[in-house]
Amino acid sequence: MDDRKLKDRIRDEWGKLKTLSWKARLAYVWDYYKLQMVIIVVIILAINLGFTIYHNLQIDTLLYVYMVNCNTYYVDPDELVEDYTEYLGGIGDKEEISMDTSVLLDEEDYSTSYANQMKFTAVISAQMADVVLMDEENFEEYAGWSYFFDLREVLTEEQLEQWSDLLVYMENEDGESAPYAINLTDAPKLQEYDVYPDTSTVYGGVIVNGVNVDATSEFFDWLFSE
């Protein structure tokens, strides 16, 4: 298939998908592309698993953070890591903090968004995400699929009281309401590094299968520090 035909096909497919809800989109994609999806996911998971096993033998990752749909092209994750490391008072030579700003879930560019969604799903499945920051719309979609912890199980009593006005209650797929997100739109560190566009409402949550859940509350403290 030449480039023109491929572009036309992607455009046609995206035209169909834009009229559907998120769940209907996923069902459509699964019905028509399940074999390709399975192959892609298996390959990504195999690569991630191999990398994770090798990497974990060398380095202990203290926290995995994903900042989805941020100003990815000019936010420097190394600068954020350096600031957070200094806040912690330093870390060991064989320890690291991972902050990823590369994932874009963009409805206007389906081909790119689809690839990133597959990558992000694989990352979560491989337990390589602890904290996720997202725009409001995408966060609510993932919260509906029970991806996030009830923050009352993660934050301290002091934090829950301090940020009570910022806790965002949502219903999961079972109809249960809980504070799955904290509104980070005005968090000083995100503002300082211009991590998200001014028009974005930014939510943060903790992934239910994260391996460093105990370290997440301190990360939120850093976000609100000045």
Disulfide bonds with the S-S distance in Angstrom:
none
